[in-house]
Amino acid sequence: MEEIPIRGEMIRLGQLLKLAGAIGSGAEGKALLAAGEVTVNGDPEDRRGRQLHPGDVVVVGDRQLLVVATKTSSAAPPGASSRRNAP
């Protein structure tokens, strides 16, 4: 299973397919979905705009894609103050 990291908490199915390199264009994605070749969490999906969240599994052909959240650092950038409204 391939992990596909996303920024934020949601990505649309068409964007994920392009990010993972499963399709080259939106039109290609539309055709792939219309042919019933994509499942999300085991259910057939035909909507490019389907919202996906970390933990969702997308199957395209023989590829299994796991949506994962990007790991971000909680440290403040250099020079940033941790106090708000400091004098």
Sequence and secondary structure as in RCSB ss.txt:
>XXXX:A:sequence
MEEIPIRGEMIRLGQLLKLAGAIGSGAEGKALLAAGEVTVNGDPEDRRGRQLHPGDVVVVGDRQLLVVATKTSSA
APPGASSRRNAP
>XXXX:A:secstr
 EEEEESSS EEHHHHHHHTTS SSHHHHHHHHHTT EEETTEE   TT EE TT EEEETTEEEEEEE     S
  TT  SSTT  
